[in-house]
Amino acid sequence: MSRPAAMLAKRNVLGADIKRAGLSARAFSSSISSNATASGPSTSSAGPSRAASSSSSSTSSASTAPPAGSDSLPLTWTKYLGLRRQRRSWSTLATVPTTLTGLALGGSYFANLEADPTQLIMGIEPAFVYGGATVGCMILGYLIGPTIGSSLFSLTHPALSRGNPAPLEVMDREFFSRIKKNRVDPSFQSVNNPAPDFYGEKIVSIAKYRRWLRDQAAYKRKAMHGVPTEDQ
């Protein structure tokens, strides 16, 4: 075979190989595009399902979450402060009969005791000792009065005083935590500048509570400017 004929045959073989390579590359690219088209809808459909599952889980967790703030309290503040005023009235009124009862019992007991003026009790005449003991019984009755009044209030309001914990107990705890948080530092007080209503005993309404907050703020401002002590 002559040299030109051999070169022509080799060129034909190379052309055939190039055509086969082009066809195989075109087939490979078409297979990739078909696979991508087939996998596309499944991915997009998985997206909404995943979003729906996440939204449903967040909704369920939000529904089971406990309420926070004042929504979790058994009573409103207006109703609680009104009940607190009634309970304090019961405690105050109960001190009157208990004080008189203590005075009557102590006086009747010590008045019937025979006393010898020559026999001193701890160096004091018996009449003065018995008189002081009678006054002590009266003071004891005065101190017992608020406890008896609160007990009577609880008996007349069983729905608010029973339970574990009771609604009034929950409200008392929340109320005193707010008092403790907002009241002034007692280390700044003195005889001339006492802390205003340190335990919040005079708070019987929302208006009284706001007034109490203003008094605490005024006391803090006064204390920050310097309050002279008793030694100065």
C-alpha positions as a Python dict, from the first residue, in 0.01 Angstrom:
ca = {
    (1, 'M'): (0, 0, 0),
    (2, 'S'): (127, 340, -90),
    (3, 'R'): (192, 607, 175),
    (4, 'P'): (-99, 842, 75),
    (5, 'A'): (-346, 555, 89),
    (6, 'A'): (-225, 455, 440),
    (7, 'M'): (-261, 811, 573),
    (8, 'L'): (-614, 832, 429),
    (9, 'A'): (-717, 507, 599),
    (10, 'K'): (-576, 626, 936),
    (11, 'R'): (-766, 955, 901),
    (12, 'N'): (-1091, 768, 841),
    (13, 'V'): (-1035, 553, 1153),
    (14, 'L'): (-971, 864, 1369),
    (15, 'G'): (-1288, 1029, 1238),
    (16, 'A'): (-1494, 726, 1326),
    (17, 'D'): (-1348, 721, 1680),
    (18, 'I'): (-1427, 1092, 1728),
    (19, 'K'): (-1787, 1039, 1619),
    (20, 'R'): (-1830, 748, 1862),
    (21, 'A'): (-1681, 958, 2146),
    (22, 'G'): (-1919, 1245, 2070),
    (23, 'L'): (-2220, 1015, 2074),
    (24, 'S'): (-2122, 859, 2406),
    (25, 'A'): (-2064, 1205, 2567),
    (26, 'R'): (-2403, 1324, 2443),
    (27, 'A'): (-2567, 1012, 2587),
    (28, 'F'): (-2391, 1062, 2922),
    (29, 'S'): (-2507, 1424, 2953),
    (30, 'S'): (-2864, 1330, 2863),
    (31, 'S'): (-2865, 1057, 3129),
    (32, 'I'): (-2745, 1309, 3394),
    (33, 'S'): (-3020, 1558, 3302),
    (34, 'S'): (-3287, 1287, 3316),
    (35, 'N'): (-3167, 1176, 3661),
    (36, 'A'): (-3175, 1536, 3788),
    (37, 'T'): (-3529, 1581, 3654),
    (38, 'A'): (-3643, 1261, 3822),
    (39, 'S'): (-3492, 1351, 4160),
    (40, 'G'): (-3617, 1714, 4157),
    (41, 'P'): (-3986, 1662, 4251),
    (42, 'S'): (-3898, 1425, 4535),
    (43, 'T'): (-3667, 1683, 4688),
    (44, 'S'): (-3921, 1962, 4651),
    (45, 'S'): (-4194, 1743, 4796),
    (46, 'A'): (-3972, 1659, 5092),
    (47, 'G'): (-3926, 2029, 5161),
    (48, 'P'): (-4293, 2109, 5238),
    (49, 'S'): (-4333, 1790, 5441),
    (50, 'R'): (-4029, 1880, 5651),
    (51, 'A'): (-4163, 2234, 5698),
    (52, 'A'): (-4505, 2099, 5789),
    (53, 'S'): (-4357, 1858, 6045),
    (54, 'S'): (-4147, 2135, 6200),
    (55, 'S'): (-4446, 2370, 6217),
    (56, 'S'): (-4664, 2099, 6374),
    (57, 'S'): (-4395, 2018, 6631),
    (58, 'S'): (-4357, 2386, 6719),
    (59, 'T'): (-4736, 2420, 6750),
    (60, 'S'): (-4759, 2119, 6980),
    (61, 'S'): (-4472, 2244, 7196),
    (62, 'A'): (-4633, 2587, 7218),
    (63, 'S'): (-4965, 2436, 7323),
    (64, 'T'): (-4803, 2227, 7599),
    (65, 'A'): (-4584, 2510, 7730),
    (66, 'P'): (-4696, 2636, 8075),
    (67, 'P'): (-4832, 2990, 8087),
    (68, 'A'): (-4596, 3251, 8225),
    (69, 'G'): (-4638, 3571, 8418),
    (70, 'S'): (-4968, 3674, 8571),
    (71, 'D'): (-5165, 3423, 8355),
    (72, 'S'): (-5044, 3139, 8577),
    (73, 'L'): (-5172, 3300, 8898),
    (74, 'P'): (-5500, 3167, 9040),
    (75, 'L'): (-5643, 3515, 9116),
    (76, 'T'): (-5628, 3859, 8964),
    (77, 'W'): (-5436, 4123, 9156),
    (78, 'T'): (-5747, 4335, 9207),
    (79, 'K'): (-5937, 4046, 9362),
    (80, 'Y'): (-5639, 3934, 9569),
    (81, 'L'): (-5577, 4279, 9715),
    (82, 'G'): (-5946, 4307, 9801),
    (83, 'L'): (-5932, 3973, 9982),
    (84, 'R'): (-5614, 4083, 10153),
    (85, 'R'): (-5792, 4393, 10283),
    (86, 'Q'): (-6077, 4177, 10415),
    (87, 'R'): (-5834, 3941, 10585),
    (88, 'R'): (-5656, 4231, 10750),
    (89, 'S'): (-5990, 4369, 10871),
    (90, 'W'): (-6072, 4031, 11023),
    (91, 'S'): (-5733, 4025, 11195),
    (92, 'T'): (-5775, 4377, 11331),
    (93, 'L'): (-6127, 4317, 11458),
    (94, 'A'): (-6026, 3990, 11622),
    (95, 'T'): (-5770, 4168, 11840),
    (96, 'V'): (-6047, 4351, 12030),
    (97, 'P'): (-6215, 4046, 12188),
    (98, 'T'): (-5888, 3859, 12238),
    (99, 'T'): (-5731, 4157, 12417),
    (100, 'L'): (-6033, 4198, 12643),
    (101, 'T'): (-6041, 3823, 12706),
    (102, 'G'): (-5675, 3821, 12806),
    (103, 'L'): (-5729, 4116, 13038),
    (104, 'A'): (-6036, 3957, 13196),
    (105, 'L'): (-5878, 3617, 13247),
    (106, 'G'): (-5554, 3756, 13382),
    (107, 'G'): (-5728, 4004, 13609),
    (108, 'S'): (-5971, 3747, 13750),
    (109, 'Y'): (-5693, 3498, 13817),
    (110, 'F'): (-5440, 3728, 13981),
    (111, 'A'): (-5703, 3926, 14170),
    (112, 'N'): (-5813, 3612, 14355),
    (113, 'L'): (-5462, 3523, 14465),
    (114, 'E'): (-5380, 3590, 14827),
    (115, 'A'): (-5080, 3816, 14852),
    (116, 'D'): (-4870, 3876, 15160),
    (117, 'P'): (-4714, 4223, 15143),
    (118, 'T'): (-4426, 4102, 15357),
    (119, 'Q'): (-4334, 3829, 15109),
    (120, 'L'): (-4164, 3992, 14812),
    (121, 'I'): (-4145, 3827, 14471),
    (122, 'M'): (-3797, 3879, 14326),
    (123, 'G'): (-3767, 4185, 14549),
    (124, 'I'): (-4095, 4336, 14423),
    (125, 'E'): (-4425, 4360, 14606),
    (126, 'P'): (-4683, 4100, 14495),
    (127, 'A'): (-4938, 4362, 14390),
    (128, 'F'): (-4702, 4503, 14127),
    (129, 'V'): (-4607, 4156, 14005),
    (130, 'Y'): (-4971, 4051, 13969),
    (131, 'G'): (-5056, 4377, 13796),
    (132, 'G'): (-4772, 4328, 13549),
    (133, 'A'): (-4880, 3969, 13487),
    (134, 'T'): (-5234, 4090, 13414),
    (135, 'V'): (-5098, 4338, 13160),
    (136, 'G'): (-4891, 4056, 13012),
    (137, 'C'): (-5206, 3847, 12963),
    (138, 'M'): (-5369, 4141, 12788),
    (139, 'I'): (-5069, 4180, 12554),
    (140, 'L'): (-5074, 3807, 12484),
    (141, 'G'): (-5439, 3830, 12384),
    (142, 'Y'): (-5357, 4124, 12156),
    (143, 'L'): (-5083, 3923, 11982),
    (144, 'I'): (-5303, 3617, 11938),
    (145, 'G'): (-5583, 3823, 11782),
    (146, 'P'): (-5445, 3848, 11424),
    (147, 'T'): (-5382, 3473, 11411),
    (148, 'I'): (-5737, 3398, 11520),
    (149, 'G'): (-5875, 3653, 11273),
    (150, 'S'): (-5680, 3498, 10984),
    (151, 'S'): (-5802, 3152, 11083),
    (152, 'L'): (-6162, 3271, 11087),
    (153, 'F'): (-6114, 3430, 10745),
    (154, 'S'): (-5979, 3101, 10610),
    (155, 'L'): (-6280, 2915, 10750),
    (156, 'T'): (-6521, 3155, 10581),
    (157, 'H'): (-6334, 3131, 10247),
    (158, 'P'): (-6258, 2758, 10208),
    (159, 'A'): (-6226, 2768, 9829),
    (160, 'L'): (-5935, 3011, 9856),
    (161, 'S'): (-5767, 2860, 10160),
    (162, 'R'): (-5764, 2492, 10067),
    (163, 'G'): (-5548, 2308, 9820),
    (164, 'N'): (-5183, 2225, 9781),
    (165, 'P'): (-5088, 2502, 9746),
    (166, 'A'): (-5392, 2713, 9826),
    (167, 'P'): (-5473, 3003, 9588),
    (168, 'L'): (-5419, 3261, 9863),
    (169, 'E'): (-5088, 3102, 9953),
    (170, 'V'): (-4970, 3126, 9593),
    (171, 'M'): (-5075, 3489, 9572),
    (172, 'D'): (-4912, 3572, 9907),
    (173, 'R'): (-4588, 3419, 9788),
    (174, 'E'): (-4594, 3615, 9462),
    (175, 'F'): (-4692, 3936, 9640),
    (176, 'F'): (-4412, 3919, 9896),
    (177, 'S'): (-4158, 3833, 9628),
    (178, 'R'): (-4253, 4158, 9452),
    (179, 'I'): (-4234, 4347, 9780),
    (180, 'K'): (-3890, 4205, 9851),
    (181, 'K'): (-3773, 4295, 9500),
    (182, 'N'): (-3894, 4657, 9501),
    (183, 'R'): (-3854, 4769, 9861),
    (184, 'V'): (-3567, 4988, 9973),
    (185, 'D'): (-3247, 4875, 10136),
    (186, 'P'): (-3313, 4889, 10512),
    (187, 'S'): (-2948, 4960, 10587),
    (188, 'F'): (-3006, 5326, 10493),
    (189, 'Q'): (-3288, 5382, 10740),
    (190, 'S'): (-3255, 5572, 11067),
    (191, 'V'): (-3482, 5706, 11338),
    (192, 'N'): (-3539, 6028, 11144),
    (193, 'N'): (-3577, 5848, 10811),
    (194, 'P'): (-3750, 5509, 10856),
    (195, 'A'): (-3819, 5280, 10564),
    (196, 'P'): (-4175, 5336, 10434),
    (197, 'D'): (-4399, 5030, 10492),
    (198, 'F'): (-4115, 4779, 10468),
    (199, 'Y'): (-4345, 4473, 10454),
    (200, 'G'): (-4618, 4630, 10239),
    (201, 'E'): (-4884, 4586, 10507),
    (202, 'K'): (-5079, 4893, 10394),
    (203, 'I'): (-5116, 4777, 10033),
    (204, 'V'): (-5483, 4687, 9985),
    (205, 'S'): (-5540, 4803, 9625),
    (206, 'I'): (-5360, 4869, 9298),
    (207, 'A'): (-5356, 5242, 9375),
    (208, 'K'): (-5199, 5174, 9714),
    (209, 'Y'): (-4936, 4956, 9550),
    (210, 'R'): (-4845, 5230, 9302),
    (211, 'R'): (-4827, 5476, 9589),
    (212, 'W'): (-4600, 5235, 9772),
    (213, 'L'): (-4369, 5212, 9469),
    (214, 'R'): (-4347, 5592, 9452),
    (215, 'D'): (-4263, 5608, 9823),
    (216, 'Q'): (-3988, 5350, 9776),
    (217, 'A'): (-3843, 5546, 9483),
    (218, 'A'): (-3851, 5871, 9682),
    (219, 'Y'): (-3679, 5703, 9974),
    (220, 'K'): (-3409, 5564, 9744),
    (221, 'R'): (-3342, 5908, 9597),
    (222, 'K'): (-3324, 6056, 9944),
    (223, 'A'): (-3088, 5784, 10063),
    (224, 'M'): (-2859, 5824, 9760),
    (225, 'H'): (-2814, 6194, 9839),
    (226, 'G'): (-2703, 6100, 10189),
    (227, 'V'): (-2903, 6075, 10508),
    (228, 'P'): (-2726, 6184, 10827),
    (229, 'T'): (-2699, 5914, 11088),
    (230, 'E'): (-2760, 5950, 11459),
    (231, 'D'): (-2388, 5976, 11537),
    (232, 'Q'): (-2334, 6272, 11302),
}
